[in-house]
Amino acid sequence: MKGLMKYLSPFAPDISGACEVLFKMGGLIVIIDAGGCTGNVCGFDEPRWSSERSAIFSAGLRDLDAILGRDEQMMKKIGDVLRVMRGEEGGGANFLALVGTPVPSVIATDYRALRRMGMNRFGIPTVTVETTGMDLYDRGQEKAYLALLNEYMEEVQGSGRDKAAGNTDNGFLGILGATPMDLLSSDSVASVGERAGRCGGPSVRIFGERVEDFRDAASFHENIVVSPSGIAAAERIRETAGVPYRVFYPLPAGFSSMLTGDLSGKKVLIVHQAVLALTLREELISAYPDAVLDTATFFMPYGDCRHLSEEDDFIELVREGSYDLIIADPLLRRACRGYAGEFIELPHFAVSGNASAG
């Protein structure tokens, strides 16, 4: 049956991906649901929740509230939360983010009207992320990045012409697509930024850490995109302001050799988010030119990384590929029916919620 998962768990949805981007930026995040989607985000899909907190709330909509579009009741609840936040020492919200779920998608909620209501009533920037719960996490991240750029990015006169002509200054190096769901289990967002900074740029800014970075995005020196969810935002910044970008994952020194050992003459399959998988493949090819290395992903495609639409695509790929080695999230081992080769665990939090390497 198409779309049926017999061995794998459901992957993190777009709602969780949007909240990943918004998590650390000091905003009030309201998920327009009855409570279940918010519980899923905080209970399962946000690895930082056990040690950090963010102002993530459910709109708490009952059936008739959603069906009848009782936006006024939701705005009243938001006002109550903002008053509590402002009453706390150093409190307040930098912005209001309204994140969609299946219900507002089905009833065709007017997000532009909600944005106007939020801005007019509360006097703070209001961002709407039109997630549906039907896409995967990286699509939600992509929508969140673009919504924040739409709200905050300021034009810099002449920046596009100057950068297109190669007249770059010593501005910031931006990192897009870096959230815990996209990274190696051994990595933190900060460590990825530190390694990327060695590739160019004197000062690193990771989009999703501060509102100011979206505001200043047009004046950055360059951007590095470490997962496919950041490509559309990097394109938007380049088209608007001429800021160039590169796509690669800054792996830890010696990571590929420590992970795999000798691959001479072997046929290998790497499954992760596409940018990480392709970067790892390039490192392994340079060390073992006689190896055959394939890459695949269940998420946004990039380059020649093969896109897997469903579980059966992966099962078929493993069955027909005759691989000596598979490098993938440990949950995927369950779907390797009849596979007799070696399996090396490369956790991907969006797949299994596993934050530790086997």
ZADO-1210 file (C-alpha; in nm, 4 decimals, padded with zeros to 6 digits):
<atoms>
<atom x="00.0000" y="00.0000" z="00.0000" code="MET" pos="1"/>
<atom x="00.1418" y="00.3371" z="-00.1043" code="LYS" pos="2"/>
<atom x="00.2640" y="00.5434" z="00.1909" code="GLY" pos="3"/>
<atom x="00.2245" y="00.2631" z="00.4451" code="LEU" pos="4"/>
<atom x="00.5083" y="00.2419" z="00.6988" code="MET" pos="5"/>
<atom x="00.5552" y="-00.1080" z="00.8383" code="LYS" pos="6"/>
<atom x="00.9049" y="-00.0660" z="00.9811" code="TYR" pos="7"/>
<atom x="00.9659" y="00.3067" z="01.0249" code="LEU" pos="8"/>
<atom x="00.8055" y="00.5684" z="01.2475" code="SER" pos="9"/>
<atom x="00.6459" y="00.8866" z="01.1105" code="PRO" pos="10"/>
<atom x="00.9101" y="01.1509" z="01.0436" code="PHE" pos="11"/>
<atom x="00.9072" y="01.4944" z="01.2064" code="ALA" pos="12"/>
<atom x="00.6409" y="01.7139" z="01.0374" code="PRO" pos="13"/>
<atom x="00.6650" y="02.0668" z="00.8998" code="ASP" pos="14"/>
<atom x="00.5110" y="02.2140" z="01.2173" code="ILE" pos="15"/>
<atom x="00.8069" y="02.0877" z="01.4206" code="SER" pos="16"/>
<atom x="01.0536" y="02.2163" z="01.1628" code="GLY" pos="17"/>
<atom x="00.9074" y="02.5677" z="01.1775" code="ALA" pos="18"/>
<atom x="00.9273" y="02.5675" z="01.5574" code="CYS" pos="19"/>
<atom x="01.2913" y="02.4500" z="01.5364" code="GLU" pos="20"/>
<atom x="01.3832" y="02.7674" z="01.3478" code="VAL" pos="21"/>
<atom x="01.1822" y="02.9928" z="01.5819" code="LEU" pos="22"/>
<atom x="01.2810" y="02.8205" z="01.9073" code="PHE" pos="23"/>
<atom x="01.5650" y="03.0459" z="02.0315" code="LYS" pos="24"/>
<atom x="01.4639" y="03.3849" z="01.8967" code="MET" pos="25"/>
<atom x="01.2649" y="03.5189" z="02.1898" code="GLY" pos="26"/>
<atom x="00.9266" y="03.5231" z="02.0223" code="GLY" pos="27"/>
<atom x="00.5879" y="03.3963" z="02.1335" code="LEU" pos="28"/>
<atom x="00.5161" y="03.0892" z="01.9184" code="ILE" pos="29"/>
<atom x="00.1494" y="02.9948" z="01.8939" code="VAL" pos="30"/>
<atom x="00.0564" y="02.6709" z="01.7191" code="ILE" pos="31"/>
<atom x="-00.2985" y="02.6968" z="01.5865" code="ILE" pos="32"/>
<atom x="-00.4247" y="02.3616" z="01.7141" code="ASP" pos="33"/>
<atom x="-00.6278" y="02.1988" z="01.9892" code="ALA" pos="34"/>
<atom x="-00.3166" y="02.0849" z="02.1747" code="GLY" pos="35"/>
<atom x="-00.1955" y="01.7662" z="02.0077" code="GLY" pos="36"/>
<atom x="00.0476" y="01.9251" z="01.7619" code="CYS" pos="37"/>
<atom x="00.2098" y="02.1334" z="02.0356" code="THR" pos="38"/>
<atom x="00.2542" y="01.8254" z="02.2524" code="GLY" pos="39"/>
<atom x="00.4212" y="01.6468" z="01.9631" code="ASN" pos="40"/>
<atom x="00.6652" y="01.9357" z="01.9069" code="VAL" pos="41"/>
<atom x="00.7674" y="01.9732" z="02.2704" code="CYS" pos="42"/>
<atom x="00.7464" y="01.6071" z="02.3688" code="GLY" pos="43"/>
<atom x="00.9128" y="01.4378" z="02.0730" code="PHE" pos="44"/>
<atom x="01.0538" y="01.6622" z="01.7992" code="ASP" pos="45"/>
<atom x="01.2493" y="01.9316" z="01.9854" code="GLU" pos="46"/>
<atom x="01.5687" y="01.7819" z="02.1330" code="PRO" pos="47"/>
<atom x="01.6497" y="02.1048" z="02.3181" code="ARG" pos="48"/>
<atom x="01.3273" y="02.0963" z="02.5209" code="TRP" pos="49"/>
<atom x="01.4809" y="01.8852" z="02.7996" code="SER" pos="50"/>
<atom x="01.7417" y="02.1523" z="02.8758" code="SER" pos="51"/>
<atom x="01.6038" y="02.4765" z="02.7300" code="GLU" pos="52"/>
<atom x="01.2659" y="02.6440" z="02.7149" code="ARG" pos="53"/>
<atom x="01.0878" y="02.8524" z="02.4555" code="SER" pos="54"/>
<atom x="00.7519" y="03.0299" z="02.4647" code="ALA" pos="55"/>
<atom x="00.5580" y="02.7714" z="02.2627" code="ILE" pos="56"/>
<atom x="00.1829" y="02.7616" z="02.3222" code="PHE" pos="57"/>
<atom x="-00.1197" y="02.5892" z="02.1779" code="SER" pos="58"/>
<atom x="-00.4109" y="02.8034" z="02.0609" code="ALA" pos="59"/>
<atom x="-00.6303" y="02.5469" z="02.2381" code="GLY" pos="60"/>
<atom x="-00.8990" y="02.5573" z="01.9701" code="LEU" pos="61"/>
<atom x="-01.2011" y="02.3373" z="02.0215" code="ARG" pos="62"/>
<atom x="-01.3875" y="02.1944" z="01.7224" code="ASP" pos="63"/>
<atom x="-01.6389" y="02.4755" z="01.6901" code="LEU" pos="64"/>
<atom x="-01.3733" y="02.7418" z="01.7526" code="ASP" pos="65"/>
<atom x="-01.1834" y="02.6177" z="01.4503" code="ALA" pos="66"/>
<atom x="-01.4869" y="02.5556" z="01.2302" code="ILE" pos="67"/>
<atom x="-01.6435" y="02.8943" z="01.3015" code="LEU" pos="68"/>
<atom x="-01.3130" y="03.0811" z="01.2796" code="GLY" pos="69"/>
<atom x="-01.3279" y="03.2356" z="01.6242" code="ARG" pos="70"/>
<atom x="-01.0033" y="03.4281" z="01.5811" code="ASP" pos="71"/>
<atom x="-01.1035" y="03.6791" z="01.8474" code="GLU" pos="72"/>
<atom x="-01.0866" y="03.4143" z="02.1178" code="GLN" pos="73"/>
<atom x="-00.7370" y="03.3139" z="02.0075" code="MET" pos="74"/>
<atom x="-00.6217" y="03.6774" z="02.0077" code="MET" pos="75"/>
<atom x="-00.7550" y="03.7208" z="02.3605" code="LYS" pos="76"/>
<atom x="-00.5531" y="03.4204" z="02.4790" code="LYS" pos="77"/>
<atom x="-00.2432" y="03.5559" z="02.3065" code="ILE" pos="78"/>
<atom x="-00.2938" y="03.8918" z="02.4781" code="GLY" pos="79"/>
<atom x="-00.3130" y="03.7186" z="02.8172" code="ASP" pos="80"/>
<atom x="00.0145" y="03.5336" z="02.7523" code="VAL" pos="81"/>
<atom x="00.1923" y="03.8490" z="02.6343" code="LEU" pos="82"/>
<atom x="00.0839" y="04.0342" z="02.9503" code="ARG" pos="83"/>
<atom x="00.2304" y="03.7577" z="03.1653" code="VAL" pos="84"/>
<atom x="00.5538" y="03.7627" z="02.9628" code="MET" pos="85"/>
<atom x="00.5822" y="04.1410" z="02.9940" code="ARG" pos="86"/>
<atom x="00.5287" y="04.1151" z="03.3677" code="GLY" pos="87"/>
<atom x="00.8289" y="03.8902" z="03.4098" code="GLU" pos="88"/>
<atom x="01.1704" y="04.0407" z="03.4716" code="GLU" pos="89"/>
<atom x="01.3293" y="04.1065" z="03.1340" code="GLY" pos="90"/>
<atom x="01.0173" y="03.9581" z="02.9767" code="GLY" pos="91"/>
<atom x="00.8198" y="04.0356" z="02.6673" code="GLY" pos="92"/>
<atom x="00.8233" y="03.8822" z="02.3219" code="ALA" pos="93"/>
<atom x="01.0325" y="04.0007" z="02.0279" code="ASN" pos="94"/>
<atom x="00.7593" y="03.8939" z="01.7895" code="PHE" pos="95"/>
<atom x="00.4482" y="03.6797" z="01.7571" code="LEU" pos="96"/>
<atom x="00.4683" y="03.3685" z="01.5354" code="ALA" pos="97"/>
<atom x="00.1509" y="03.1880" z="01.4296" code="LEU" pos="98"/>
<atom x="00.2234" y="02.8359" z="01.3060" code="VAL" pos="99"/>
<atom x="-00.0341" y="02.6451" z="01.1023" code="GLY" pos="100"/>
<atom x="-00.1661" y="02.2889" z="01.1461" code="THR" pos="101"/>
<atom x="-00.4084" y="02.0675" z="00.9489" code="PRO" pos="102"/>
<atom x="-00.7209" y="02.2422" z="01.0832" code="VAL" pos="103"/>
<atom x="-00.6479" y="02.5990" z="00.9610" code="PRO" pos="104"/>
<atom x="-00.5269" y="02.4446" z="00.6358" code="SER" pos="105"/>
<atom x="-00.8556" y="02.2588" z="00.5801" code="VAL" pos="106"/>
<atom x="-01.0771" y="02.5565" z="00.6637" code="ILE" pos="107"/>
<atom x="-00.8632" y="02.8004" z="00.4585" code="ALA" pos="108"/>
<atom x="-00.7653" y="03.0313" z="00.7433" code="THR" pos="109"/>
<atom x="-00.6752" y="03.3821" z="00.6273" code="ASP" pos="110"/>
<atom x="-00.3199" y="03.4144" z="00.7582" code="TYR" pos="111"/>
<atom x="-00.2800" y="03.7670" z="00.6230" code="ARG" pos="112"/>
<atom x="-00.5764" y="03.8760" z="00.8327" code="ALA" pos="113"/>
<atom x="-00.4289" y="03.7045" z="01.1400" code="LEU" pos="114"/>
<atom x="-00.0995" y="03.8844" z="01.0811" code="ARG" pos="115"/>
<atom x="-00.2725" y="04.2213" z="01.0620" code="ARG" pos="116"/>
<atom x="-00.4715" y="04.1457" z="01.3769" code="MET" pos="117"/>
<atom x="-00.1565" y="04.0522" z="01.5666" code="GLY" pos="118"/>
<atom x="00.0396" y="04.3585" z="01.4586" code="MET" pos="119"/>
<atom x="-00.2468" y="04.6041" z="01.5190" code="ASN" pos="120"/>
<atom x="-00.3519" y="04.4623" z="01.8546" code="ARG" pos="121"/>
<atom x="-00.0190" y="04.3854" z="02.0170" code="PHE" pos="122"/>
<atom x="00.2178" y="04.6276" z="01.8443" code="GLY" pos="123"/>
<atom x="00.4867" y="04.3690" z="01.7764" code="ILE" pos="124"/>
<atom x="00.6023" y="04.2078" z="01.4492" code="PRO" pos="125"/>
<atom x="00.3814" y="03.9133" z="01.3592" code="THR" pos="126"/>
<atom x="00.5011" y="03.6234" z="01.1461" code="VAL" pos="127"/>
<atom x="00.2723" y="03.3572" z="01.0016" code="THR" pos="128"/>
<atom x="00.4111" y="03.0204" z="00.8943" code="VAL" pos="129"/>
<atom x="00.1581" y="02.8370" z="00.6799" code="GLU" pos="130"/>
<atom x="00.2496" y="02.4819" z="00.7706" code="THR" pos="131"/>
<atom x="-00.0133" y="02.2113" z="00.7244" code="THR" pos="132"/>
<atom x="00.1154" y="01.9098" z="00.9169" code="GLY" pos="133"/>
<atom x="00.1161" y="01.7190" z="00.5873" code="MET" pos="134"/>
<atom x="00.4762" y="01.7998" z="00.4850" code="ASP" pos="135"/>
<atom x="00.8023" y="01.7022" z="00.6524" code="LEU" pos="136"/>
<atom x="01.0130" y="01.9073" z="00.8906" code="TYR" pos="137"/>
<atom x="01.2420" y="02.0662" z="00.6332" code="ASP" pos="138"/>
<atom x="00.9512" y="02.2241" z="00.4445" code="ARG" pos="139"/>
<atom x="00.8437" y="02.3876" z="00.7706" code="GLY" pos="140"/>
<atom x="01.1949" y="02.5176" z="00.8267" code="GLN" pos="141"/>
<atom x="01.2022" y="02.6591" z="00.4744" code="GLU" pos="142"/>
<atom x="00.8701" y="02.8398" z="00.5295" code="LYS" pos="143"/>
<atom x="00.9859" y="02.9788" z="00.8645" code="ALA" pos="144"/>
<atom x="01.3114" y="03.1170" z="00.7196" code="TYR" pos="145"/>
<atom x="01.1248" y="03.2845" z="00.4344" code="LEU" pos="146"/>
<atom x="00.8547" y="03.4268" z="00.6630" code="ALA" pos="147"/>
<atom x="01.1200" y="03.5810" z="00.8898" code="LEU" pos="148"/>
<atom x="01.3050" y="03.7302" z="00.5926" code="LEU" pos="149"/>
<atom x="00.9770" y="03.8742" z="00.4598" code="ASN" pos="150"/>
<atom x="00.9118" y="04.0382" z="00.7943" code="GLU" pos="151"/>
<atom x="01.2576" y="04.1604" z="00.8879" code="TYR" pos="152"/>
<atom x="01.5125" y="04.1838" z="00.6082" code="MET" pos="153"/>
<atom x="01.6064" y="04.5432" z="00.5325" code="GLU" pos="154"/>
<atom x="01.7468" y="04.6563" z="00.2003" code="GLU" pos="155"/>
<atom x="02.1005" y="04.7891" z="00.1877" code="VAL" pos="156"/>
<atom x="02.1505" y="05.0400" z="-00.0906" code="GLN" pos="157"/>
<atom x="02.4059" y="04.9204" z="-00.3423" code="GLY" pos="158"/>
<atom x="02.4754" y="04.5934" z="-00.1616" code="SER" pos="159"/>
<atom x="02.3579" y="04.3783" z="-00.4512" code="GLY" pos="160"/>
<atom x="02.5635" y="04.5683" z="-00.7097" code="ARG" pos="161"/>
<atom x="02.8729" y="04.5742" z="-00.4896" code="ASP" pos="162"/>
<atom x="02.8636" y="04.2023" z="-00.4061" code="LYS" pos="163"/>
<atom x="02.7864" y="04.1047" z="-00.7639" code="ALA" pos="164"/>
<atom x="03.0988" y="04.2955" z="-00.8661" code="ALA" pos="165"/>
<atom x="03.3033" y="04.1136" z="-00.6025" code="GLY" pos="166"/>
<atom x="03.3363" y="04.4171" z="-00.3753" code="ASN" pos="167"/>
<atom x="03.2638" y="04.2327" z="-00.0514" code="THR" pos="168"/>
<atom x="03.3574" y="04.3730" z="00.2860" code="ASP" pos="169"/>
<atom x="03.4438" y="04.2019" z="00.6122" code="ASN" pos="170"/>
<atom x="03.0818" y="04.1481" z="00.7140" code="GLY" pos="171"/>
<atom x="02.9170" y="03.8485" z="00.8723" code="PHE" pos="172"/>
<atom x="02.9157" y="03.4922" z="00.7465" code="LEU" pos="173"/>
<atom x="02.5613" y="03.3562" z="00.7760" code="GLY" pos="174"/>
<atom x="02.4710" y="02.9910" z="00.8405" code="ILE" pos="175"/>
<atom x="02.1349" y="02.8673" z="00.7115" code="LEU" pos="176"/>
<atom x="01.9712" y="02.5300" z="00.7698" code="GLY" pos="177"/>
<atom x="02.1460" y="02.4547" z="01.1008" code="ALA" pos="178"/>
<atom x="01.9016" y="02.3102" z="01.3540" code="THR" pos="179"/>
<atom x="01.9384" y="02.0038" z="01.5783" code="PRO" pos="180"/>
<atom x="01.7188" y="01.8046" z="01.3375" code="MET" pos="181"/>
<atom x="01.9667" y="01.8554" z="01.0523" code="ASP" pos="182"/>
<atom x="02.2985" y="01.8013" z="01.2263" code="LEU" pos="183"/>
<atom x="02.5175" y="01.5081" z="01.3196" code="LEU" pos="184"/>
<atom x="02.4237" y="01.3732" z="01.6621" code="SER" pos="185"/>
<atom x="02.7721" y="01.4658" z="01.7874" code="SER" pos="186"/>
<atom x="02.7329" y="01.8258" z="01.6702" code="ASP" pos="187"/>
<atom x="02.5883" y="02.1371" z="01.8253" code="SER" pos="188"/>
<atom x="02.4692" y="02.4331" z="01.6219" code="VAL" pos="189"/>
<atom x="02.7565" y="02.6355" z="01.7684" code="ALA" pos="190"/>
<atom x="03.0222" y="02.3821" z="01.6669" code="SER" pos="191"/>
<atom x="02.8937" y="02.3726" z="01.3103" code="VAL" pos="192"/>
<atom x="02.9073" y="02.7521" z="01.3000" code="GLY" pos="193"/>
<atom x="03.2614" y="02.7514" z="01.4362" code="GLU" pos="194"/>
<atom x="03.3843" y="02.5098" z="01.1704" code="ARG" pos="195"/>
<atom x="03.2021" y="02.6988" z="00.8944" code="ALA" pos="196"/>
<atom x="03.3672" y="03.0194" z="01.0111" code="GLY" pos="197"/>
<atom x="03.7068" y="02.8740" z="00.9299" code="ARG" pos="198"/>
<atom x="03.5927" y="02.8463" z="00.5672" code="CYS" pos="199"/>
<atom x="03.5619" y="03.2213" z="00.5284" code="GLY" pos="200"/>
<atom x="03.4274" y="03.5250" z="00.7091" code="GLY" pos="201"/>
<atom x="03.5549" y="03.6779" z="01.0322" code="PRO" pos="202"/>
<atom x="03.2294" y="03.6580" z="01.2271" code="SER" pos="203"/>
<atom x="02.9583" y="03.3929" z="01.2109" code="VAL" pos="204"/>
<atom x="02.5831" y="03.4454" z="01.2512" code="ARG" pos="205"/>
<atom x="02.3488" y="03.1448" z="01.2608" code="ILE" pos="206"/>
<atom x="02.0025" y="03.2224" z="01.1306" code="PHE" pos="207"/>
<atom x="01.7571" y="03.1239" z="01.4016" code="GLY" pos="208"/>
<atom x="01.9624" y="03.2534" z="01.6941" code="GLU" pos="209"/>
<atom x="01.8699" y="03.6236" z="01.6760" code="ARG" pos="210"/>
<atom x="01.6049" y="03.8368" z="01.5092" code="VAL" pos="211"/>
<atom x="01.8748" y="04.0893" z="01.4175" code="GLU" pos="212"/>
<atom x="02.0397" y="03.8444" z="01.1788" code="ASP" pos="213"/>
<atom x="01.7303" y="03.8361" z="00.9588" code="PHE" pos="214"/>
<atom x="01.7124" y="04.2142" z="00.9726" code="ARG" pos="215"/>
<atom x="02.0779" y="04.2503" z="00.8674" code="ASP" pos="216"/>
<atom x="02.0816" y="03.9618" z="00.6182" code="ALA" pos="217"/>
<atom x="02.1251" y="04.1863" z="00.3136" code="ALA" pos="218"/>
<atom x="02.4577" y="04.3170" z="00.4457" code="SER" pos="219"/>
<atom x="02.6218" y="03.9789" z="00.5100" code="PHE" pos="220"/>
<atom x="02.9467" y="03.8884" z="00.3382" code="HIS" pos="221"/>
<atom x="02.8396" y="03.5355" z="00.2433" code="GLU" pos="222"/>
<atom x="02.6056" y="03.2547" z="00.3501" code="ASN" pos="223"/>
<atom x="02.6750" y="02.8854" z="00.3971" code="ILE" pos="224"/>
<atom x="02.3798" y="02.6458" z="00.3668" code="VAL" pos="225"/>
<atom x="02.4210" y="02.3230" z="00.5656" code="VAL" pos="226"/>
<atom x="02.0865" y="02.1582" z="00.4832" code="SER" pos="227"/>
<atom x="01.8372" y="02.1908" z="00.1953" code="PRO" pos="228"/>
<atom x="01.5826" y="02.3790" z="00.4075" code="SER" pos="229"/>
<atom x="01.8052" y="02.6889" z="00.3923" code="GLY" pos="230"/>
<atom x="01.8518" y="02.7019" z="00.0145" code="ILE" pos="231"/>
<atom x="01.5340" y="02.8988" z="-00.0674" code="ALA" pos="232"/>
<atom x="01.6238" y="03.1621" z="00.1941" code="ALA" pos="233"/>
<atom x="01.9812" y="03.1859" z="00.0620" code="ALA" pos="234"/>
<atom x="01.8395" y="03.2304" z="-00.2888" code="GLU" pos="235"/>
<atom x="01.6055" y="03.5034" z="-00.1645" code="ARG" pos="236"/>
<atom x="01.8938" y="03.6914" z="00.0013" code="ILE" pos="237"/>
<atom x="02.1104" y="03.6548" z="-00.3099" code="ARG" pos="238"/>
<atom x="01.8345" y="03.7762" z="-00.5417" code="GLU" pos="239"/>
<atom x="01.7468" y="04.0682" z="-00.3142" code="THR" pos="240"/>
<atom x="02.0915" y="04.1793" z="-00.2009" code="ALA" pos="241"/>
<atom x="02.3488" y="03.9899" z="-00.4064" code="GLY" pos="242"/>
<atom x="02.4871" y="03.7980" z="-00.1088" code="VAL" pos="243"/>
<atom x="02.6563" y="03.4813" z="-00.2440" code="PRO" pos="244"/>
<atom x="02.6188" y="03.1417" z="-00.0810" code="TYR" pos="245"/>
<atom x="02.7762" y="02.7978" z="-00.0789" code="ARG" pos="246"/>
<atom x="02.6095" y="02.4647" z="00.0001" code="VAL" pos="247"/>
<atom x="02.8036" y="02.2125" z="00.2116" code="PHE" pos="248"/>
<atom x="02.8141" y="02.0647" z="00.5620" code="TYR" pos="249"/>
<atom x="03.1329" y="02.1493" z="00.7585" code="PRO" pos="250"/>
<atom x="03.2156" y="01.8033" z="00.8922" code="LEU" pos="251"/>
<atom x="03.4424" y="01.7586" z="01.1964" code="PRO" pos="252"/>
<atom x="03.8059" y="01.6960" z="01.1131" code="ALA" pos="253"/>
<atom x="03.8649" y="01.3288" z="01.0393" code="GLY" pos="254"/>
<atom x="03.4982" y="01.2424" z="01.0830" code="PHE" pos="255"/>
<atom x="03.4596" y="01.0345" z="00.7668" code="SER" pos="256"/>
<atom x="03.7618" y="00.8139" z="00.8336" code="SER" pos="257"/>
<atom x="03.6649" y="00.7612" z="01.1987" code="MET" pos="258"/>
<atom x="03.3094" y="00.6737" z="01.0966" code="LEU" pos="259"/>
<atom x="03.3744" y="00.4170" z="00.8266" code="THR" pos="260"/>
<atom x="03.7235" y="00.2690" z="00.8246" code="GLY" pos="261"/>
<atom x="03.8611" y="00.1309" z="00.4966" code="ASP" pos="262"/>
<atom x="03.6117" y="00.1456" z="00.2080" code="LEU" pos="263"/>
<atom x="03.8433" y="00.0376" z="-00.0732" code="SER" pos="264"/>
<atom x="03.6430" y="-00.1336" z="-00.3462" code="GLY" pos="265"/>
<atom x="03.3177" y="-00.1286" z="-00.1485" code="LYS" pos="266"/>
<atom x="02.9700" y="-00.0181" z="-00.2525" code="LYS" pos="267"/>
<atom x="02.8204" y="00.2198" z="00.0047" code="VAL" pos="268"/>
<atom x="02.4812" y="00.3867" z="00.0606" code="LEU" pos="269"/>
<atom x="02.4565" y="00.7050" z="00.2718" code="ILE" pos="270"/>
<atom x="02.1105" y="00.8163" z="00.3907" code="VAL" pos="271"/>
<atom x="02.0590" y="01.1490" z="00.5723" code="HIS" pos="272"/>
<atom x="01.9560" y="01.5034" z="00.4809" code="GLN" pos="273"/>
<atom x="02.0905" y="01.5658" z="00.1319" code="ALA" pos="274"/>
<atom x="02.3611" y="01.8265" z="00.2015" code="VAL" pos="275"/>
<atom x="02.5209" y="01.6235" z="00.4789" code="LEU" pos="276"/>
<atom x="02.5001" y="01.3018" z="00.2761" code="ALA" pos="277"/>
<atom x="02.6614" y="01.4615" z="-00.0304" code="LEU" pos="278"/>
<atom x="02.9361" y="01.6289" z="00.1731" code="THR" pos="279"/>
<atom x="03.0208" y="01.3008" z="00.3426" code="LEU" pos="280"/>
<atom x="03.0241" y="01.1257" z="00.0056" code="ARG" pos="281"/>
<atom x="03.2712" y="01.3797" z="-00.1363" code="GLU" pos="282"/>
<atom x="03.5074" y="01.3297" z="00.1576" code="GLU" pos="283"/>
<atom x="03.4892" y="00.9511" z="00.1248" code="LEU" pos="284"/>
<atom x="03.5408" y="00.9616" z="-00.2527" code="ILE" pos="285"/>
<atom x="03.8560" y="01.1673" z="-00.2086" code="SER" pos="286"/>
<atom x="03.9913" y="00.9059" z="00.0328" code="ALA" pos="287"/>
<atom x="03.8666" y="00.5961" z="-00.1513" code="TYR" pos="288"/>
<atom x="03.8384" y="00.6737" z="-00.5257" code="PRO" pos="289"/>
<atom x="03.7698" y="00.3086" z="-00.6102" code="ASP" pos="290"/>
<atom x="03.4630" y="00.2925" z="-00.3835" code="ALA" pos="291"/>
<atom x="03.1091" y="00.3323" z="-00.5205" code="VAL" pos="292"/>
<atom x="02.9097" y="00.5741" z="-00.3035" code="LEU" pos="293"/>
<atom x="02.5373" y="00.6414" z="-00.3418" code="ASP" pos="294"/>
<atom x="02.3329" y="00.8923" z="-00.1424" code="THR" pos="295"/>
<atom x="01.9612" y="00.9056" z="-00.0662" code="ALA" pos="296"/>
<atom x="01.7201" y="01.1080" z="00.1473" code="THR" pos="297"/>
<atom x="01.3568" y="01.0996" z="00.2558" code="PHE" pos="298"/>
<atom x="01.3590" y="01.4792" z="00.2735" code="PHE" pos="299"/>
<atom x="01.4158" y="01.7743" z="00.0397" code="MET" pos="300"/>
<atom x="01.6262" y="01.6726" z="-00.2609" code="PRO" pos="301"/>
<atom x="01.9482" y="01.8466" z="-00.3546" code="TYR" pos="302"/>
<atom x="02.2066" y="01.7729" z="-00.6220" code="GLY" pos="303"/>
<atom x="02.2085" y="01.4110" z="-00.7331" code="ASP" pos="304"/>
<atom x="02.1006" y="01.2762" z="-00.3938" code="CYS" pos="305"/>
<atom x="01.8260" y="01.0216" z="-00.4667" code="ARG" pos="306"/>
<atom x="01.4865" y="01.1135" z="-00.3212" code="HIS" pos="307"/>
<atom x="01.2949" y="00.8403" z="-00.1347" code="LEU" pos="308"/>
<atom x="00.9220" y="00.9114" z="-00.1287" code="SER" pos="309"/>
<atom x="00.8325" y="00.6329" z="00.1111" code="GLU" pos="310"/>
<atom x="00.9539" y="00.3304" z="00.3031" code="GLU" pos="311"/>
<atom x="00.9132" y="00.0932" z="00.0076" code="ASP" pos="312"/>
<atom x="01.1541" y="00.3070" z="-00.1992" code="ASP" pos="313"/>
<atom x="01.4247" y="00.2481" z="00.0611" code="PHE" pos="314"/>
<atom x="01.3531" y="-00.1261" z="00.0825" code="ILE" pos="315"/>
<atom x="01.3747" y="-00.1557" z="-00.2958" code="GLU" pos="316"/>
<atom x="01.6969" y="00.0481" z="-00.3099" code="LEU" pos="317"/>
<atom x="01.8637" y="-00.1758" z="-00.0509" code="VAL" pos="318"/>
<atom x="01.7400" y="-00.4928" z="-00.2211" code="ARG" pos="319"/>
<atom x="01.8605" y="-00.3927" z="-00.5674" code="GLU" pos="320"/>
<atom x="02.1751" y="-00.2017" z="-00.4673" code="GLY" pos="321"/>
<atom x="02.3877" y="-00.4944" z="-00.3416" code="SER" pos="322"/>
<atom x="02.5582" y="-00.2645" z="-00.0904" code="TYR" pos="323"/>
<atom x="02.8504" y="-00.3699" z="00.1250" code="ASP" pos="324"/>
<atom x="02.7780" y="-00.0896" z="00.3718" code="LEU" pos="325"/>
<atom x="02.4803" y="00.1294" z="00.4637" code="ILE" pos="326"/>
<atom x="02.5355" y="00.4483" z="00.6658" code="ILE" pos="327"/>
<atom x="02.2020" y="00.5700" z="00.8026" code="ALA" pos="328"/>
<atom x="01.9843" y="00.6360" z="01.1063" code="ASP" pos="329"/>
<atom x="01.9590" y="00.3219" z="01.3239" code="PRO" pos="330"/>
<atom x="01.5806" y="00.3079" z="01.2750" code="LEU" pos="331"/>
<atom x="01.6337" y="00.2330" z="00.9050" code="LEU" pos="332"/>
<atom x="01.8052" y="-00.0939" z="00.9937" code="ARG" pos="333"/>
<atom x="01.4569" y="-00.2356" z="01.0595" code="ARG" pos="334"/>
<atom x="01.3631" y="-00.1805" z="00.6949" code="ALA" pos="335"/>
<atom x="01.6763" y="-00.3492" z="00.5542" code="CYS" pos="336"/>
<atom x="01.4947" y="-00.6722" z="00.4813" code="ARG" pos="337"/>
<atom x="01.7360" y="-00.9497" z="00.3832" code="GLY" pos="338"/>
<atom x="02.0385" y="-00.7187" z="00.3897" code="TYR" pos="339"/>
<atom x="02.3553" y="-00.9065" z="00.4894" code="ALA" pos="340"/>
<atom x="02.6111" y="-00.6245" z="00.4700" code="GLY" pos="341"/>
<atom x="02.7521" y="-00.3897" z="00.7317" code="GLU" pos="342"/>
<atom x="02.5416" y="-00.1097" z="00.8853" code="PHE" pos="343"/>
<atom x="02.6950" y="00.2011" z="01.0456" code="ILE" pos="344"/>
<atom x="02.4649" y="00.4243" z="01.2477" code="GLU" pos="345"/>
<atom x="02.4427" y="00.7910" z="01.1478" code="LEU" pos="346"/>
<atom x="02.1517" y="00.9243" z="01.3575" code="PRO" pos="347"/>
<atom x="01.9114" y="01.1761" z="01.2043" code="HIS" pos="348"/>
<atom x="01.6874" y="01.3179" z="01.4752" code="PHE" pos="349"/>
<atom x="01.4001" y="01.3921" z="01.2348" code="ALA" pos="350"/>
<atom x="01.3845" y="01.0213" z="01.1469" code="VAL" pos="351"/>
<atom x="01.4019" y="00.8438" z="01.4824" code="SER" pos="352"/>
<atom x="01.4316" y="01.1073" z="01.7551" code="GLY" pos="353"/>
<atom x="01.7642" y="00.9442" z="01.8388" code="ASN" pos="354"/>
<atom x="02.0089" y="01.2102" z="01.9570" code="ALA" pos="355"/>
<atom x="02.2991" y="00.9763" z="02.0249" code="SER" pos="356"/>
<atom x="02.5194" y="00.7796" z="01.7924" code="ALA" pos="357"/>
<atom x="02.4537" y="00.4065" z="01.8322" code="GLY" pos="358"/>
</atoms>
